[in-house]
Amino acid sequence: RFTWWGEDGNGDAFLTAWAWYADWQASQALGVTQQPEYWQHMLDSYAEQADNMPLLHRALVLAWAQEMNLPCKTLLKGLDEAIARRGTKTEDFSEEDTRDINDSLILDTPESPLADVVANVLTMTLLKKAQLKSTVMPQVQQYAWDKAANSNQPLAHTVVLLNSGGDATRAAAILSGLTAEQSTIERALAMNWLAKYMATMPPVVLPAPAGAWAKHKLTGGGEYWRWVGQGVPDILSFGDELSPQNVQVRWREPAKTAQQSNIPVTVERQLYRLIPGEEEMSFTLQPVTSNEIDSDALYLDEITLTSEQDAVLRYGQVEVPLPPGADVERTTWGISVNKPNAAKQQGQLLEKARNEMGELAYMVPVKELTGTVTFRHLLRFSQKGQFVLPPARYVRSYAPAQQSVAAGSEWTGMQVK
């Protein structure tokens, strides 16, 4: 069973199913045949957690199970009954869907009204394939179909296409709208589910825009045009004879004008120097108030996140910059620390380090964020010199445009001696 980012626990039924589905796809590609009981872990995990899973996650797991020819009719009936009980409230939807097209519906907002209607449409398709009747009222199904079809989410369009039979032209339109910034799971599902429609499609010829545009080839195939002129082009011109088609325009805003924080999350970073106490493996934390760091000392890096909204923020990560030569100390067993004003109290044991190292930074996964949470890691600085670091930030992993940086949002100097 699998969890997100290697967490401890019994596993996540949705992520477990996704892993088993990927395993099945690989087996199909290699021509490897597995016994039916080999895949039973997927359904066992689902059966244990289904009641607590978002409807969209349940529908996706059963869609994969049905594609894998696993016995899931009884589970499908249970999902249909859950959708019928939930119903659809028209007031759940705002007048306009302002969701970023690159945000992951599956991993970012799986319990949103749009996710529920997509689950409804997908379940209709699964029931039809299984020759089962739905208990959901027809008007609720039609409402769900309309909302999914009119959204800006590729996953919703893919599910609607599967439900209505679809054609190669509509499939090509969905696939052409996929971008590298979108969640990999949404892109993978769209490409996998729509591949059967694309066999008869002629290759797409990318239109050549007028002006100072340079043509480039992608490593995985395909082409794109990049602006190489001065400033920003006022218009995009493709000539008068261009037939209607979808094009993707990407604009990267300069860092100096980009919005730094756009979600209600406060990020605080405090560095402490560890001062040895009277007892072995006990330390007092001394706040670092200057930019000077001792390369012979051990430090504790404390990151505090505070969410100011009631809704759960799913699947995020904290990115904490480090200077060259700095590293996270993995061994924390037996170490206890005290704040300066609590020297006579029993020290707090440090939790196990749960970071992943990056290039001049370390990352901490945050599967769910509500209220306040604090992460503490031990740091060592081995390379002497003067450095300038950007602020720490919290980023939604599957909605990367949503982020919040540490207070001040300014780069800070650090001198390691």
Sequence and secondary structure as in RCSB ss.txt:
>XXXX:A:sequence
RFTWWGEDGNGDAFLTAWAWYADWQASQALGVTQQPEYWQHMLDSYAEQADNMPLLHRALVLAWAQEMNLPCKTL
LKGLDEAIARRGTKTEDFSEEDTRDINDSLILDTPESPLADVVANVLTMTLLKKAQLKSTVMPQVQQYAWDKAAN
SNQPLAHTVVLLNSGGDATRAAAILSGLTAEQSTIERALAMNWLAKYMATMPPVVLPAPAGAWAKHKLTGGGEYW
RWVGQGVPDILSFGDELSPQNVQVRWREPAKTAQQSNIPVTVERQLYRLIPGEEEMSFTLQPVTSNEIDSDALYL
DEITLTSEQDAVLRYGQVEVPLPPGADVERTTWGISVNKPNAAKQQGQLLEKARNEMGELAYMVPVKELTGTVTF
RHLLRFSQKGQFVLPPARYVRSYAPAQQSVAAGSEWTGMQVK
>XXXX:A:secstr
   GGG SSS  HHHHHHHHHHHHHHHHHHT    GGGGHHHHHHHHHHGGGS HHHHHHHHHHHHHTT   HHH
HHHHHHHHHHH   GGGS SS    TTS TTTT TTSHHHHHHHHHHHHHHHHHTT    S HHHHHHHHHHHHT
SS HHHHHHHHHHH   HHHHHHHHHT  TTS HHHHHHHHHHHGGGSTT         SSSEEEEE TTS EEE
EE SSS  S     SS             TTTS S  SSEEEEEEEEEEEE SSTTEEEEEE  SSEE TTS EE
EEEEEEE SSS EEEEEEEEE  TTEEEE   TT EEE GGGTTS  EE      EEETTEEEEEEEEE SEEEE
EEEEEE S EEEEE   EEEETTEEEEEEEBTT   EEEEE 
